Amino acid sequence: MTGAGAVSSTTLTIGLAHALALIEVSLPATATAVTLKAGTTTVTPCKIGAGYRYIAKPQTGVTLSGGYSYLGETMAWEKIGVTLTAGKYTKIDVKSPIISKTINGIEAVAIPKGTFMMGSPSGEAGRYSNETQHQVTLTQDFYMSRYEITNAQYAAFLNANGIGSNGQGNLTSDGSQTYIFDCTQNSRSQWGVRWNVDKWEPASGKENFPVVYVRWYGAKAFAGWIGGSLPTEAQWEYACRAGTSTAYSYGASADGGYMWYNVNSGNSTHAVGTTTSGSGNAWGLYDMHGNVGEWCEDSWNGTAAYGTGVVTDPVSPNPGSRRVLRGGGWDYDAQGCRSAYRYYADPVIVYSYIGFRVVFVP
């Protein structure tokens, strides 16, 4: 939604759209204030109508008035401009809300269906030839876990399903598979889960760290148990980009404030959602770049590039025996943490830099 024009009354009415919009506002000298409205509901300093947040941008040298308002129990705190004084403001950004809900104990955020350019442009630094840029449409809204699945969450799954010390389960159509490995065995890094006498538990102090040493089969089993699935590669990149087209969801250049990678990770995973910027992407997802790589649903032969054609809801466009991984990891360089970077592993492989997150389709 976009619009422009002078405001001739003391009330500016802004319609709603689930998209980023910019409205040019020219206030008449006779106006003493303009109150934002959402449809027919007047916006007050206490609440923003219909769950949308409005951020007034002042001209240079003008301090933004307004305060903090909670936008309902599923929304986030945002700084808002409540009124516009004549001549002081020229633009109003109308931004989509970050909508979250807890699904079977997993905090998830809403991802609206839509169309985007998947892959990377030819001029993007560090790109690989298998990242052919092409148009993709996703026809279903979905929810994605705000954070990577943690050790505490995965241990709860293992215990609820009676998975023993060998980490083996038979919960999916894949038959009996080893899902997880004890991080205290075989000289592994001790920031995963471990078997303790008769149950699984997170390594000490690592409850909120992303689960690692988990096979693709173990990630898939957890996702099914929780009522979801692993994201397709297209869902993953679409959610990561959150409407952006730059190399990273936060901008064109690597920034350690938004991701744990080989420059700042200290050779370790970190608790989910704890990058130094304190910010997720525009849709409220954290650690989409770095920390751990994330298993996707898609199989891949490991070599073929995307095609150039327009596609809808793609899954495994170049199938094979391997599985797609996205997001880089704590030991990856910056180019390996870009939104478009894709890599793979055999589904039985485990590493200290591979984890996952889940999606739910309503």
Beta strands, then each sheet from edge to edge (+ up, - down):
strand 1: 11-14
strand 2: 21-24
strand 3: 34-38
strand 4: 41-42
strand 5: 53-58
strand 6: 67-70
strand 7: 77-80
strand 8: 83-84
strand 9: 89-95
strand 10: 100-103
strand 11: 106-111
strand 12: 114-118
strand 13: 134-138
strand 14: 142-145
strand 15: 168-169
strand 16: 177-178
strand 17: 193-196
strand 18: 199-202
strand 19: 293-300
strand 20: 311-312
strand 21: 322-326
strand 22: 342-345
strand 23: 354-355
strand 24: 359-360
sheet 1: 1+ 3+ 4-
sheet 2: 1+ 3+ 8-
sheet 3: 2+ 9- 5+
sheet 4: 6+ 7-
sheet 5: 10+ 11- 14+ 24-
sheet 6: 12+ 13- 20-
sheet 7: 15+ 16-
sheet 8: 17+ 18-
sheet 9: 22+ 21- 19+ 23+
end
